[in-house]
Amino acid sequence: MYYSETKVLMGGLAHVPILIFIVNFIKGKFESIASKVVEVKTEEPKVKVVELKEEEVKSEELNASEFKEAE
């Protein structure tokens, strides 16, 4: 016996809330498991501040580099 198109559509629409309930139930189980496993730390990372040292440039080296640039 064949079903009319209307009965098939009504049967499919009737099962949609059941499928949504099942999907939400499974999603809730995974979220509860994930919340137990994951712990978020809110500590700030320790950063060491380093000062830059300026190197002294000899006047002879400076004059030599200026001469090379001028060529």
Summary of the structure (lengths in Angstrom):
residues: 71
radius of gyration: 36.5
end to end distance: 98.7
largest distance: 104.2
contacts: 88
relative contact order: 0.05
helix: 63%
strand: 0%
